Amino acid sequence: MLGTILLINVKGIWLPVTKENIPVKGSKLNDSNILSDAFLFVKNGKIESFGKMSDLTDDLPLGTLENTAQMDCGGRYVLPSFVDAHSHLVFASWRENEMEMRLNGKTYLEIAESGGGILNSARRLEETTEEHLFESAWERLESLIKMGTGALEIKSGYGLSLGAELKMLRVIRRLKEESPIPIKSTFLGAHAIPSIYKDRTDYIDLIINQMIPAVSKENLADYCDVFCDKGFFTPEETELILKQGIKYGLVPKVHANELARSGGVQVGVKLGAKSVDHLECMEEEEISLLANSNVIPVLLPGTAFFLGIHPPDARRMIQNNLPVALSSDYNPGTCPSGNMEFVVSMACHMLKMKPFEAINAATINSAMAMDCGEIAGKILVGRNANLLVTKPIPSLGFLPYHFGESSIERVMLNGHWV
């Protein structure tokens, strides 16, 4: 049996603005429900109760407090763990040389067309054993957990062959089985066209007729994603692939509008995608379509920061009542960081999001973008105690303000300090 932990004198507990399993939209993203001068009681790995310090006695509402570890949280805030709904955690090696190529004037698309980028990762992954892929991904996962990530989505897409894609997805499945945090798996065979294919339709046929059925047969993925963008997959190809995924029980997601207005948002809305991700290049048509849909826009400021491209227009999306979510895009080529605390900071400084907007987007809304809103992203009685305790800070605005040094003092996962 797990022990009991009592957090006392908490400066503020970040409670959800809604208990319903729905994302927070538009102006409500800046709402907060902070319980000040509070306690929070953890028992058997779950949140047992919370309330005002003035309501805390030895027998109300906790039962006896004997044998209960206590932490005085004076000056500290308690938040739910971050949720990262877009990552590429499984890869064979880093690609720091491509950063140097960009610094010498090459664009992301030029690097990709010369055999770098995704194709570079695919070549290296083909040569890497499943065990090594798991071990390196596990190390990265442990690091993310220590930085406060409490739920994670992981994509394939560095295989680009039937065998290598299945190898990646089996690694993700093993991570799901052994991880202490919830993980969702996404099949992204349509990440790029391998250079060995002179006719791109041959590779698309492989995805549709072999990869997706094989992924479904082994129950290896929750979602099917496509990189619908300039130089990668067209809207027509994206629709064909996602429709096949739907046929085999894979919920659609779309990499859309990172490099250009690609038509990916239109396909995502048409097919009822769970999310459309990136969205650096958006006009009124895409904004309006999303505003009249249930598709969640997932913004990845780390990618815009690292590539030096124009960031997503979060302010316009929020003004149009969209349920903006934030995630990392952790990958070796375009965002070699999965630090969600830094994502929140970049969202404020680059995307001009307000601190409360960014916190809601990185918890409640990102949980909804990976279908785990019922278990992650909120502090509620009965949920697993996946919590962040800040250092003593003057306000929650200090979290994104003081970038470069973490304001998180302790991380609790399933009732245990990490």
Long-range contacts (C-beta under 8 A, 24 or more apart in sequence): 1-44, 2-43, 2-44, 2-45, 2-414, 2-415, 2-416, 3-67, 3-68, 3-69, 3-415, 4-41, 4-42, 4-43, 4-44, 4-48, 4-67, 4-68, 4-69, 5-41, 5-42, 5-68, 5-69, 5-70, 5-71, 5-385, 5-412, 5-415, 6-39, 6-40, 6-41, 6-42, 6-62, 6-65, 6-68, 6-69, 6-70, 6-71, 7-39, 7-40, 7-41, 7-42, 7-70, 7-71, 7-73, 7-78, 7-389, 8-39, 8-53, 8-56, 8-70, 8-71, 8-72, 8-73, 9-37, 9-39, 9-53, 9-72, 9-73, 9-74, 10-35, 10-37, 10-38, 10-39, 10-40, 10-73, 10-76, 10-77, 10-78, 11-36, 11-37, 11-73, 11-74, 11-75, 11-76, 11-77, 11-392, 12-36, 12-38, 12-77, 12-78, 12-396, 13-38, 13-40, 13-50, 13-77, 13-78, 13-379, 14-77, 14-78, 14-79, 14-80, 14-359, 14-363, 14-379, 14-396, 15-50, 15-378, 15-379, 16-364, 16-377, 16-378, 16-379, 16-380, 17-360, 17-364, 18-364, 19-378, 19-380, 21-368, 21-373, 21-374, 22-368, 22-373, 23-296, 23-323, 23-325, 23-364, 23-365, 23-368, 23-369, 23-373, 24-323, 24-360, 24-364, 24-365, 25-321, 25-322, 25-323, 26-318, 26-319, 26-320, 26-321, 26-322, 26-323, 27-318, 27-321, 29-318, 29-323, 29-324, 29-354, 29-356, 29-357, 29-360, 29-361, 29-365, 30-354, 30-356, 30-357, 30-360, 31-356, 31-360, 32-356, 34-77, 34-396, 38-78, 40-78, 40-379, 40-387, 41-68, 42-385, 42-412, 42-415, 43-415, 44-415, 45-384, 45-385, 45-414, 45-415, 45-416, 46-382, 46-383, 46-384, 46-385, 46-415, 47-379, 47-380, 47-381, 47-382, 47-383, 47-384, 47-385, 48-381, 49-381, 50-379, 50-381, 71-389, 71-410, 73-389, 74-392, 75-392, 75-393, 76-389, 76-390, 76-391, 76-392, 76-393, 76-409, 77-389, 77-390, 77-393, 77-396, 78-379, 78-387, 78-388, 78-389, 78-390, 79-359, 79-363, 79-379, 79-387, 79-388, 79-390, 80-150, 80-363, 80-376, 80-377, 80-378, 80-379, 80-386, 80-387, 80-388, 81-148, 81-149, 81-150, 81-151, 81-181, 81-363, 81-376, 81-386, 81-387, 81-388, 81-411, 81-413, 82-148, 82-149, 82-150, 82-340, 82-341, 82-343, 82-344, 82-362, 82-363, 82-366, 82-388, 83-149, 83-150, 83-151, 83-152, 83-327, 83-362, 83-363, 83-366, 83-367, 83-370, 83-372, 83-376, 83-377, 84-144, 84-149, 84-151, 84-152, 84-153, 84-327, 84-328, 84-330, 84-338, 84-340, 84-366, 85-153, 85-184, 85-275, 85-298, 85-325, 85-327, 85-366, 85-367, 85-369, 85-370, 86-153, 86-155, 86-275, 86-277, 86-298, 86-300, 86-327, 86-328, 86-329, 86-369, 87-152, 87-153, 87-154, 87-155, 87-327, 87-328, 87-329, 87-330, 87-331, 87-338, 88-154, 88-155, 88-157, 88-158, 88-329, 88-330, 88-331, 88-332, 89-137, 89-140, 89-141, 89-144, 89-152, 89-154, 89-175, 89-330, 89-338, 90-133, 90-137, 90-154, 90-156, 90-158, 90-168, 90-171, 90-172, 90-175, 91-121, 91-124, 91-125, 91-133, 91-136, 91-137, 91-158, 91-331, 91-332, 92-121, 92-124, 92-125, 92-127, 92-128, 92-132, 92-133, 92-136, 92-158, 93-121, 93-124, 93-128, 93-332, 94-332, 94-336, 95-120, 95-121, 95-332, 95-333, 96-336, 98-333, 99-306, 102-307, 102-308, 108-259, 108-307, 108-309, 108-334, 109-230, 109-231, 109-259, 112-192, 112-231, 113-231, 115-195, 117-192, 117-333, 118-157, 118-158, 118-160, 118-191, 118-192, 118-227, 118-333, 119-160, 119-192, 119-194, 119-195, 120-333, 121-158, 121-332, 121-333, 122-158, 122-159, 122-160, 122-161, 122-164, 122-192, 122-194, 125-158, 125-159, 125-164, 125-167, 125-168, 126-159, 126-161, 126-164, 130-167, 130-170, 130-171, 133-167, 133-168, 133-171, 134-171, 134-174, 134-175, 137-171, 137-175, 138-175, 138-178, 140-330, 140-338, 141-175, 141-179, 143-338, 144-330, 144-338, 144-339, 144-340, 145-180, 145-181, 145-411, 145-413, 145-418, 146-411, 146-418, 147-338, 147-339, 147-340, 147-341, 147-406, 147-408, 147-411, 148-340, 148-341, 148-388, 148-408, 148-411, 149-181, 149-338, 149-340, 150-181, 150-182, 150-376, 150-386, 150-413, 151-181, 151-182, 151-183, 151-367, 151-370, 151-372, 151-375, 151-376, 151-377, 151-386, 152-179, 152-181, 152-182, 152-183, 152-184, 153-183, 153-184, 153-185, 153-186, 153-223, 153-327, 153-369, 153-370, 154-183, 154-184, 154-185, 154-186, 155-185, 155-186, 155-187, 155-188, 155-191, 155-225, 156-185, 156-186, 156-187, 156-188, 156-189, 156-191, 156-221, 157-188, 157-189, 157-190, 157-191, 157-192, 157-225, 157-227, 158-191, 159-189, 160-189, 160-191, 160-192, 160-194, 160-203, 161-194, 162-206, 162-210, 162-211, 162-214, 165-189, 165-211, 165-215, 166-214, 166-215, 166-218, 166-220, 169-215, 169-218, 169-220, 169-221, 170-218, 170-220, 172-220, 172-221, 173-220, 180-413, 180-414, 181-386, 181-413, 182-372, 182-375, 182-376, 184-222, 184-223, 184-370, 184-371, 184-372, 185-220, 185-221, 185-222, 185-223, 186-221, 186-222, 186-223, 186-224, 186-225, 186-253, 187-211, 187-212, 187-215, 187-220, 187-221, 187-223, 187-224, 187-225, 187-245, 187-250, 188-224, 188-225, 188-226, 188-227, 188-255, 190-225, 190-226, 190-227, 190-233, 190-237, 190-238, 190-241, 191-227, 191-232, 192-227, 192-232, 193-232, 200-237, 204-237, 204-240, 204-241, 207-241, 207-244, 208-240, 208-241, 208-244, 212-241, 212-244, 212-245, 212-248, 212-250, 213-248, 215-248, 215-250, 216-248, 216-249, 216-250, 221-250, 222-250, 222-251, 222-371, 223-250, 223-251, 223-252, 223-253, 223-274, 224-250, 224-251, 224-252, 224-253, 225-252, 225-253, 225-254, 225-255, 226-254, 226-255, 226-264, 227-255, 228-254, 228-255, 228-256, 228-262, 228-263, 228-264, 228-267, 229-255, 229-256, 229-257, 229-258, 229-259, 229-260, 229-262, 229-264, 229-278, 230-259, 230-260, 230-262, 231-259, 234-263, 235-262, 235-263, 235-264, 235-266, 235-267, 238-263, 238-264, 238-267, 239-267, 239-270, 239-271, 242-267, 242-271, 242-273, 243-271, 246-271, 251-371, 253-277, 257-281, 257-282, 257-286, 258-303, 258-309, 259-309, 261-286, 265-289, 265-290, 268-295, 269-293, 269-295, 274-369, 274-370, 274-371, 275-325, 275-369, 275-370, 277-327, 277-329, 278-303, 278-312, 278-329, 279-312, 279-317, 280-304, 280-309, 280-310, 280-311, 280-312, 281-310, 282-312, 282-313, 282-316, 282-317, 287-316, 287-317, 287-320, 287-322, 288-320, 290-317, 290-320, 290-322, 291-320, 291-321, 291-322, 296-323, 296-325, 296-365, 296-368, 296-369, 297-322, 297-323, 297-324, 297-325, 298-325, 298-326, 298-327, 298-366, 298-369, 299-324, 299-325, 299-326, 299-327, 299-347, 299-351, 299-361, 300-326, 300-327, 300-328, 300-329, 300-335, 300-343, 301-326, 301-343, 301-346, 301-347, 301-350, 301-351, 302-328, 302-329, 302-330, 302-335, 302-337, 302-342, 302-343, 302-346, 303-329, 303-334, 303-335, 304-350, 305-335, 305-346, 305-350, 306-334, 306-335, 306-336, 306-337, 307-334, 311-350, 311-351, 312-351, 313-351, 314-347, 314-351, 314-352, 314-353, 314-357, 315-351, 315-352, 315-353, 318-353, 318-357, 323-365, 323-368, 324-353, 324-357, 324-361, 324-365, 325-361, 325-362, 325-365, 325-366, 325-368, 325-369, 326-358, 326-361, 326-362, 326-365, 326-366, 327-362, 327-366, 327-369, 341-399, 341-406, 341-407, 341-408, 342-403, 344-399, 344-400, 345-399, 345-400, 345-401, 345-403, 346-403, 347-400, 348-400, 348-401, 349-400, 349-403, 355-396, 355-397, 355-399, 355-400, 355-401, 356-396, 358-400, 359-396, 359-399, 384-414, 384-415, 385-412, 385-413, 385-414, 385-415, 386-412, 386-413, 386-414, 387-411, 387-412, 388-412
